[in-house]
Amino acid sequence: MKTTCIVPSAGRGKRLKNREDKPFIKLKGKPILLYTLKALASSSFIDDIVVVVAGSKIKECESLVKRYKIKKVKAIVKGGKKRSDSVKNGLKKAEDSNLVFVHDGARPFVSKDLIKRIYIAAKKHSAALSATPLKQTLKKIDKNFFITETPKR
């Protein structure tokens, strides 16, 4: 069974109010996307990866993949206007796969255990997704990211 992971990474992340596209924002000096790709590539449940980026970021992504030797990346394709369009573009490069994962390029903290659990569930039920329980506590922060209040829920 061949498994491909499509990694939509064409989003701007407008809510962050950052000039850089969200997947390319630096975290400890390296783009968030790099951490995501390394986590996915290290999973034995994923055979190959298709990265979907903004057209202006294709060369940068190619360079990143080459520099860090992420061998499971089989294609880097241009994203669409909406996330669903980007996933569709990625799916065109995953036609030979039996199972397809979709994982956001700006979500670098995916664990091997979560990938395994999703893989097993998808094989069993033909589809699966991960979700996180809702947290009941919100924190209000100031412009320096210091907590200023814990609003009542």
Backbone as ProteinMPNN parsed JSONL, in Angstrom:
{"seq_chain_A": "MKTTCIVPSAGRGKRLKNREDKPFIKLKGKPILLYTLKALASSSFIDDIVVVVAGSKIKECESLVKRYKIKKVKAIVKGGKKRSDSVKNGLKKAEDSNLVFVHDGARPFVSKDLIKRIYIAAKKHSAALSATPLKQTLKKIDKNFFITETPKR", "coords_chain_A": {"N_chain_A": [[0.85, -1.185, 0.0], [0.671, 2.113, -0.964], [1.405, 5.251, 0.408], [0.8, 8.658, 0.294], [1.603, 11.905, 1.361], [0.067, 14.932, 1.219], [1.032, 18.248, 1.424], [-0.288, 21.094, 2.068], [0.866, 24.323, 1.677], [0.598, 26.916, 0.911], [-0.522, 29.09, 2.044], [-0.997, 32.444, 3.298], [-1.236, 33.306, 5.939], [-2.541, 35.541, 7.126], [-3.649, 36.48, 9.539], [-1.533, 36.474, 11.263], [-0.181, 38.712, 10.642], [2.281, 39.015, 9.334], [5.007, 39.528, 7.142], [6.064, 37.423, 5.743], [5.113, 34.329, 4.157], [3.16, 32.027, 5.998], [4.119, 29.222, 6.294], [6.812, 29.644, 5.832], [7.825, 31.242, 7.776], [10.329, 31.855, 10.133], [11.464, 29.598, 12.599], [13.443, 29.172, 15.199], [15.465, 29.891, 13.429], [14.939, 28.45, 11.111], [12.643, 27.634, 8.45], [9.214, 27.045, 9.302], [7.952, 25.131, 7.742], [10.031, 23.338, 7.122], [10.413, 21.861, 9.509], [7.974, 20.555, 9.614], [8.067, 18.97, 7.262], [10.281, 17.337, 7.852], [9.299, 15.908, 10.058], [7.179, 14.472, 8.877], [8.565, 13.05, 6.895], [10.087, 11.36, 8.419], [8.436, 9.36, 9.189], [7.558, 5.978, 8.976], [5.211, 5.272, 7.85], [4.559, 6.878, 5.786], [5.112, 7.147, 2.405], [5.763, 8.937, 0.323], [5.933, 12.514, -0.308], [4.054, 15.342, -1.255], [4.484, 18.641, -1.781], [2.732, 21.651, -1.573], [2.911, 24.852, -2.633], [2.894, 28.493, -2.754], [3.181, 29.959, -5.985], [5.351, 31.716, -6.162], [7.047, 30.691, -4.286], [8.082, 28.259, -5.015], [10.757, 27.74, -5.971], [12.225, 28.399, -3.664], [11.269, 26.456, -1.914], [12.104, 24.124, -3.243], [14.863, 24.437, -2.961], [15.102, 24.296, -0.176], [14.267, 21.652, 0.353], [16.228, 20.246, -1.039], [18.59, 21.156, 0.232], [18.284, 20.174, 2.863], [18.022, 17.533, 2.393], [15.564, 16.033, 2.078], [14.298, 13.341, 1.211], [11.87, 12.056, 0.682], [10.174, 13.852, -0.515], [8.447, 14.051, -3.372], [7.372, 15.746, -5.198], [6.876, 19.23, -5.87], [4.421, 21.499, -6.01], [2.406, 24.101, -7.484], [0.228, 26.113, -5.564], [-3.353, 26.726, -5.172], [-6.122, 29.102, -5.436], [-7.718, 28.732, -3.184], [-7.528, 26.688, -0.205], [-8.622, 24.178, -0.748], [-8.305, 24.054, -3.497], [-5.541, 23.944, -3.649], [-5.044, 21.464, -2.411], [-6.276, 19.826, -4.295], [-4.557, 20.248, -6.479], [-2.285, 19.023, -5.459], [-3.207, 16.403, -5.226], [-3.187, 15.508, -7.843], [-0.62, 14.667, -8.213], [-0.544, 12.448, -6.724], [-1.753, 10.248, -7.742], [-1.04, 7.584, -7.999], [-1.213, 6.52, -5.509], [-2.498, 4.61, -2.73], [-3.473, 5.483, -0.37], [-4.031, 8.644, 1.025], [-2.725, 11.264, 2.846], [-3.409, 14.477, 4.271], [-1.711, 17.168, 5.367], [-1.189, 20.153, 7.027], [1.279, 22.492, 6.144], [2.17, 24.367, 7.984], [2.026, 23.228, 10.462], [4.019, 21.977, 12.468], [4.404, 20.136, 14.568], [3.59, 17.451, 14.49], [3.275, 14.167, 15.624], [5.024, 10.981, 15.49], [3.507, 8.953, 16.526], [0.873, 9.932, 16.262], [0.65, 10.025, 13.461], [0.85, 7.296, 12.91], [-1.483, 6.344, 14.22], [-3.499, 7.622, 12.727], [-3.012, 6.522, 10.216], [-3.567, 3.771, 10.672], [-6.298, 3.942, 11.391], [-7.347, 5.055, 9.026], [-6.821, 3.035, 7.161], [-8.484, 1.049, 8.177], [-11.07, 2.228, 8.147], [-11.338, 3.564, 5.754], [-11.113, 6.3, 5.74], [-9.934, 9.02, 7.751], [-9.352, 11.397, 10.402], [-7.556, 13.782, 12.384], [-8.137, 15.285, 15.551], [-8.305, 17.781, 18.077], [-9.169, 17.986, 21.467], [-11.339, 20.576, 22.616], [-10.076, 23.352, 24.319], [-10.825, 24.798, 27.411], [-9.949, 27.175, 28.496], [-9.092, 30.483, 27.812], [-6.607, 32.889, 26.967], [-5.827, 36.259, 27.193], [-3.608, 38.407, 25.545], [-0.956, 40.886, 25.501], [0.674, 43.219, 23.212], [3.269, 42.337, 23.397], [3.082, 39.712, 23.869], [2.542, 38.955, 26.487], [0.573, 37.579, 29.087], [-2.423, 39.101, 29.884], [-4.93, 38.783, 30.845], [-7.411, 36.423, 31.906], [-10.094, 35.551, 30.407], [-13.519, 35.009, 31.441], [-15.406, 32.067, 30.741]], "CA_chain_A": [[0.0, 0.0, 0.0], [1.457, 3.339, -1.069], [0.811, 6.395, 1.099], [1.353, 9.972, -0.028], [1.132, 13.007, 2.205], [0.005, 16.238, 0.559], [1.312, 19.271, 2.434], [-0.651, 22.433, 1.614], [1.731, 25.315, 2.322], [0.515, 28.109, 0.073], [-1.25, 30.132, 2.771], [-0.289, 33.649, 3.715], [-1.267, 33.497, 7.384], [-2.828, 36.973, 7.291], [-3.916, 36.82, 10.934], [-0.253, 36.675, 11.948], [0.308, 40.045, 10.248], [3.695, 38.852, 9.048], [5.265, 39.685, 5.707], [6.429, 36.115, 5.181], [4.076, 33.295, 4.142], [3.207, 31.317, 7.281], [5.027, 28.059, 6.341], [8.204, 30.06, 5.672], [8.245, 32.01, 8.941], [11.442, 31.163, 10.785], [11.362, 29.097, 13.958], [14.835, 28.815, 15.503], [16.288, 30.132, 12.253], [14.567, 27.615, 9.965], [11.212, 27.752, 8.151], [8.297, 26.096, 9.943], [7.723, 24.044, 6.782], [11.109, 22.35, 7.229], [10.116, 20.974, 10.642], [6.831, 19.731, 9.212], [8.535, 17.977, 6.286], [11.14, 16.369, 8.544], [8.441, 15.035, 10.872], [6.455, 13.57, 7.979], [9.528, 12.182, 6.207], [10.638, 10.382, 9.358], [7.431, 8.324, 9.452], [7.591, 4.793, 8.103], [3.873, 5.092, 7.286], [4.434, 7.786, 4.64], [6.072, 6.774, 1.366], [6.251, 10.136, -0.334], [5.329, 13.781, 0.079], [3.833, 16.361, -2.28], [4.377, 19.942, -1.123], [2.0, 22.623, -2.382], [3.3, 26.195, -2.18], [2.61, 29.602, -3.663], [4.066, 29.929, -7.157], [6.568, 32.488, -5.876], [7.85, 29.98, -3.278], [8.502, 26.948, -5.509], [12.227, 27.645, -5.983], [12.678, 28.403, -2.269], [10.933, 25.149, -1.359], [13.017, 23.166, -3.87], [16.162, 24.633, -2.329], [14.973, 23.796, 1.196], [14.209, 20.186, 0.284], [17.553, 19.781, -1.474], [19.583, 21.472, 1.273], [18.106, 19.321, 4.039], [17.971, 16.143, 1.905], [14.292, 15.409, 2.415], [14.182, 12.463, 0.051], [10.503, 11.605, 0.418], [9.441, 14.842, -1.304], [8.515, 13.627, -4.775], [6.927, 16.839, -6.056], [6.518, 20.526, -5.295], [3.491, 22.045, -6.996], [1.829, 25.421, -7.219], [-1.052, 26.13, -4.865], [-4.494, 27.367, -5.815], [-6.688, 30.271, -4.758], [-8.2, 28.291, -1.876], [-6.85, 25.489, 0.28], [-9.149, 23.017, -1.469], [-7.659, 24.05, -4.819], [-4.163, 23.485, -3.432], [-5.092, 20.015, -2.174], [-6.588, 19.229, -5.598], [-3.315, 20.269, -7.258], [-1.425, 17.989, -4.884], [-3.771, 15.079, -5.541], [-2.793, 15.132, -9.209], [0.693, 14.017, -8.117], [-0.686, 11.286, -5.838], [-2.688, 9.327, -8.404], [-0.606, 6.198, -7.854], [-1.266, 6.177, -4.085], [-3.684, 3.942, -2.213], [-3.911, 6.231, 0.794], [-3.511, 10.006, 0.973], [-2.831, 12.122, 4.021], [-3.277, 15.909, 4.025], [-1.224, 17.78, 6.608], [-0.841, 21.561, 6.849], [2.713, 22.772, 6.233], [2.466, 25.232, 9.127], [1.752, 22.458, 11.678], [5.249, 21.174, 12.527], [4.565, 19.279, 15.736], [2.891, 16.175, 14.333], [4.101, 13.094, 16.187], [5.026, 9.694, 14.798], [2.379, 8.19, 17.056], [-0.362, 10.423, 15.632], [0.664, 9.56, 12.067], [0.551, 5.864, 12.953], [-2.89, 6.144, 14.579], [-4.312, 8.057, 11.583], [-2.801, 5.514, 9.18], [-4.319, 2.563, 11.049], [-7.73, 4.261, 11.305], [-7.704, 5.253, 7.619], [-6.852, 1.709, 6.533], [-9.636, 0.322, 8.686], [-12.352, 2.882, 7.864], [-11.222, 4.237, 4.451], [-10.898, 7.739, 5.952], [-9.695, 9.36, 9.15], [-8.802, 12.722, 10.641], [-7.175, 13.996, 13.783], [-8.777, 16.443, 16.169], [-7.85, 18.064, 19.428], [-10.275, 18.442, 22.318], [-11.431, 22.005, 22.854], [-9.573, 23.828, 25.604], [-11.819, 25.687, 28.007], [-9.352, 28.406, 28.994], [-8.501, 31.409, 26.862], [-5.735, 33.889, 27.565], [-5.694, 37.501, 26.437], [-2.221, 38.838, 25.644], [-0.668, 42.219, 24.976], [1.471, 43.205, 21.985], [4.529, 41.649, 23.677], [2.711, 38.323, 24.141], [2.395, 38.675, 27.907], [-0.821, 37.364, 29.463], [-2.989, 40.237, 30.612], [-6.243, 38.454, 31.401], [-8.015, 35.123, 31.624], [-11.533, 35.84, 30.323], [-14.452, 33.967, 31.893], [-16.04, 31.38, 29.614]], "C_chain_A": [[0.887, 1.237, 0.0], [0.702, 4.507, -0.446], [1.559, 7.667, 0.741], [0.77, 10.993, 0.928], [1.208, 14.299, 1.397], [0.138, 17.296, 1.649], [0.971, 20.649, 1.871], [0.133, 23.483, 2.408], [1.717, 26.625, 1.547], [-0.144, 29.285, 0.787], [-0.378, 31.286, 3.217], [-0.238, 33.797, 5.236], [-1.525, 34.952, 7.738], [-3.067, 37.378, 8.741], [-2.64, 37.042, 11.726], [0.329, 38.055, 11.686], [1.82, 40.028, 10.042], [3.889, 38.989, 7.542], [5.521, 38.358, 5.011], [5.22, 35.189, 5.178], [4.252, 32.419, 5.373], [4.159, 30.109, 7.286], [6.51, 28.423, 6.264], [8.681, 30.999, 6.784], [9.298, 31.195, 9.676], [11.108, 30.822, 12.239], [12.745, 28.539, 14.283], [15.696, 28.872, 14.239], [15.951, 29.32, 11.019], [13.056, 27.745, 9.714], [10.379, 26.663, 8.832], [8.078, 24.884, 9.042], [8.799, 22.963, 6.877], [10.827, 21.361, 8.36], [8.968, 20.025, 10.312], [7.29, 18.613, 8.27], [9.423, 16.924, 6.933], [10.308, 15.387, 9.369], [7.72, 14.025, 9.993], [7.402, 12.571, 7.315], [10.089, 11.102, 7.129], [9.662, 9.245, 9.673], [7.547, 7.178, 8.454], [6.238, 4.548, 7.444], [3.641, 5.982, 6.063], [5.529, 7.441, 3.64], [6.63, 7.979, 0.625], [5.394, 11.342, 0.019], [5.207, 14.673, -1.152], [3.61, 17.681, -1.539], [3.7, 20.909, -2.083], [2.289, 24.011, -1.82], [2.835, 27.249, -3.181], [3.612, 29.549, -4.814], [5.391, 30.626, -6.916], [7.506, 31.779, -4.899], [8.377, 28.626, -3.769], [10.016, 26.787, -5.462], [12.779, 27.585, -4.561], [12.424, 27.037, -1.618], [11.844, 24.071, -1.942], [14.395, 23.226, -3.214], [16.177, 24.08, -0.905], [15.024, 22.266, 1.235], [15.572, 19.609, -0.09], [18.589, 19.975, -0.369], [19.505, 20.518, 2.459], [17.858, 17.849, 3.67], [16.706, 15.411, 2.343], [13.875, 14.576, 1.211], [12.758, 12.031, -0.276], [9.675, 12.623, -0.361], [9.584, 14.472, -2.771], [8.077, 14.737, -5.72], [6.656, 18.088, -5.222], [5.666, 21.199, -6.356], [2.921, 23.378, -6.527], [0.448, 25.288, -6.572], [-2.131, 26.837, -5.663], [-4.981, 28.564, -5.024], [-7.144, 29.93, -3.343], [-7.439, 27.027, -1.487], [-7.332, 24.25, -0.484], [-8.551, 22.915, -2.874], [-6.217, 23.543, -4.713], [-4.115, 21.978, -3.214], [-5.369, 19.294, -3.491], [-5.337, 19.18, -6.482], [-2.346, 19.197, -6.763], [-1.897, 16.585, -5.227], [-3.391, 14.591, -6.939], [-1.45, 14.405, -9.22], [0.642, 12.776, -7.226], [-1.604, 10.229, -6.432], [-2.314, 7.855, -8.246], [-0.641, 5.716, -6.4], [-2.577, 5.497, -3.719], [-4.311, 4.711, -1.062], [-3.257, 7.602, 0.74], [-3.776, 10.701, 2.299], [-2.808, 13.564, 3.526], [-2.871, 16.522, 5.36], [-0.69, 19.173, 6.324], [0.653, 21.792, 7.079], [3.116, 23.635, 7.406], [2.113, 24.559, 10.452], [2.915, 21.486, 11.891], [5.33, 20.13, 13.64], [3.769, 17.984, 15.676], [3.817, 15.053, 14.813], [4.018, 11.833, 15.333], [3.837, 8.853, 15.247], [1.06, 8.634, 16.42], [-0.45, 9.948, 14.185], [0.287, 8.074, 12.021], [-0.934, 5.627, 13.236], [-3.825, 6.541, 13.43], [-4.215, 7.022, 10.463], [-3.644, 4.267, 9.465], [-5.823, 2.802, 10.923], [-8.176, 4.416, 9.857], [-7.755, 3.924, 6.866], [-8.117, 0.947, 6.927], [-10.966, 0.895, 8.195], [-12.409, 3.614, 6.518], [-11.079, 5.751, 4.546], [-10.669, 7.961, 7.44], [-9.216, 10.802, 9.233], [-8.398, 12.815, 12.1], [-7.893, 15.254, 14.27], [-8.245, 16.58, 17.579], [-9.037, 18.509, 20.253], [-10.201, 19.955, 22.551], [-10.904, 22.342, 24.237], [-10.557, 24.871, 26.134], [-11.254, 27.028, 28.457], [-8.748, 29.209, 27.85], [-7.629, 32.391, 27.622], [-5.672, 35.092, 26.645], [-4.263, 37.989, 26.647], [-2.059, 40.257, 25.11], [0.238, 42.096, 23.751], [2.825, 42.51, 22.159], [4.318, 40.185, 24.056], [2.724, 37.952, 25.632], [0.912, 38.538, 28.227], [-1.297, 38.543, 30.3], [-4.311, 39.881, 31.295], [-6.611, 37.03, 31.049], [-9.527, 35.358, 31.6], [-12.383, 34.679, 30.84], [-15.146, 33.374, 30.685], [-17.497, 31.138, 29.905]], "O_chain_A": [[1.752, 1.388, 0.863], [-0.476, 4.728, -0.728], [2.781, 7.747, 0.865], [-0.414, 10.947, 1.26], [2.281, 14.704, 0.95], [-0.554, 17.246, 2.666], [1.822, 21.305, 1.27], [0.075, 23.526, 3.637], [2.708, 27.355, 1.529], [-0.305, 30.356, 0.202], [0.814, 31.128, 3.478], [0.719, 34.363, 5.764], [-0.811, 35.533, 8.556], [-2.728, 38.494, 9.136], [-2.658, 37.725, 12.75], [1.216, 38.514, 12.405], [2.538, 40.909, 10.514], [3.018, 38.603, 6.762], [5.226, 38.2, 3.826], [4.39, 35.248, 6.086], [5.38, 32.104, 5.751], [4.95, 29.985, 8.221], [7.368, 27.603, 6.593], [9.808, 31.493, 6.74], [9.163, 29.98, 9.82], [10.558, 31.63, 12.987], [13.164, 27.539, 13.7], [16.546, 28.01, 14.014], [16.599, 29.472, 9.983], [12.284, 27.943, 10.652], [10.797, 25.508, 8.922], [8.025, 23.75, 9.518], [8.492, 21.781, 6.724], [10.988, 20.153, 8.182], [8.987, 18.851, 10.68], [6.94, 17.449, 8.464], [9.329, 15.744, 6.597], [10.577, 14.186, 9.377], [7.657, 12.843, 10.332], [7.079, 11.39, 7.189], [10.518, 10.047, 6.663], [10.025, 8.281, 10.346], [7.624, 7.392, 7.244], [6.132, 3.695, 6.562], [2.624, 5.844, 5.383], [6.715, 7.441, 3.972], [7.825, 8.039, 0.332], [4.296, 11.218, 0.563], [6.117, 14.753, -1.977], [2.661, 17.816, -0.766], [4.051, 20.977, -3.261], [1.954, 24.308, -0.674], [2.437, 26.933, -4.302], [4.758, 29.138, -4.629], [6.432, 30.184, -7.404], [8.639, 32.219, -4.703], [9.048, 27.92, -3.017], [10.505, 25.779, -4.954], [13.695, 26.812, -4.281], [13.259, 26.531, -0.869], [12.308, 23.196, -1.211], [15.012, 22.196, -2.946], [17.157, 23.466, -0.483], [15.734, 21.675, 2.048], [16.01, 18.606, 0.475], [19.369, 19.07, -0.073], [20.531, 20.102, 2.998], [17.527, 17.031, 4.529], [16.767, 14.316, 2.903], [13.186, 15.057, 0.312], [12.477, 11.672, -1.419], [8.582, 12.297, -0.825], [10.667, 14.558, -3.349], [8.371, 14.685, -6.914], [6.268, 18.019, -4.056], [6.128, 21.442, -7.471], [2.954, 23.72, -5.345], [-0.377, 24.469, -6.978], [-1.863, 27.461, -6.69], [-4.34, 28.992, -4.064], [-6.982, 30.727, -2.419], [-6.797, 26.385, -2.318], [-6.533, 23.378, -0.825], [-8.321, 21.815, -3.377], [-5.739, 22.809, -5.578], [-3.252, 21.293, -3.764], [-4.761, 18.261, -3.771], [-5.091, 18.18, -7.155], [-1.671, 18.545, -7.56], [-1.09, 15.691, -5.485], [-3.29, 13.387, -7.175], [-1.171, 13.621, -10.127], [1.664, 12.128, -6.999], [-2.168, 9.409, -5.707], [-3.173, 6.979, -8.348], [-0.154, 4.627, -6.095], [-3.623, 5.765, -4.311], [-5.511, 4.612, -0.808], [-2.068, 7.716, 0.444], [-4.9, 10.721, 2.801], [-2.243, 13.843, 2.469], [-3.59, 16.412, 6.354], [0.175, 19.344, 5.464], [1.216, 21.346, 8.079], [4.285, 23.643, 7.792], [1.922, 25.241, 11.459], [2.816, 20.311, 11.539], [6.252, 19.314, 13.642], [3.324, 17.479, 16.707], [4.992, 15.004, 14.448], [3.077, 11.642, 14.562], [3.237, 8.132, 14.45], [0.225, 7.797, 16.077], [-1.512, 9.516, 13.736], [-0.509, 7.658, 11.179], [-1.571, 4.808, 12.574], [-4.83, 5.872, 13.189], [-5.219, 6.687, 9.835], [-4.351, 3.776, 8.585], [-6.542, 1.949, 10.402], [-9.26, 3.963, 9.492], [-8.634, 3.715, 6.029], [-8.737, 0.283, 6.097], [-11.883, 0.144, 7.866], [-13.429, 4.218, 6.187], [-10.936, 6.418, 3.521], [-11.145, 7.195, 8.278], [-8.732, 11.361, 8.248], [-8.841, 12.03, 12.938], [-8.208, 16.156, 13.493], [-7.794, 15.611, 18.19], [-9.835, 19.327, 19.796], [-9.115, 20.523, 22.667], [-11.252, 21.682, 25.216], [-11.051, 25.714, 25.386], [-12.023, 27.936, 28.773], [-7.995, 28.684, 27.029], [-7.888, 32.688, 28.788], [-5.482, 34.944, 25.438], [-3.758, 37.991, 27.77], [-2.904, 40.761, 24.371], [0.533, 40.986, 23.307], [3.458, 42.136, 21.171], [5.242, 39.506, 24.504], [2.894, 36.786, 25.99], [0.087, 39.287, 27.703], [-0.665, 38.929, 31.283], [-4.758, 40.58, 32.204], [-6.179, 36.495, 30.028], [-10.17, 35.364, 32.65], [-12.013, 33.514, 30.694], [-15.443, 34.078, 29.72], [-18.206, 30.569, 29.075]]}, "name": "protein", "num_of_chains": 1, "seq": "MKTTCIVPSAGRGKRLKNREDKPFIKLKGKPILLYTLKALASSSFIDDIVVVVAGSKIKECESLVKRYKIKKVKAIVKGGKKRSDSVKNGLKKAEDSNLVFVHDGARPFVSKDLIKRIYIAAKKHSAALSATPLKQTLKKIDKNFFITETPKR"}
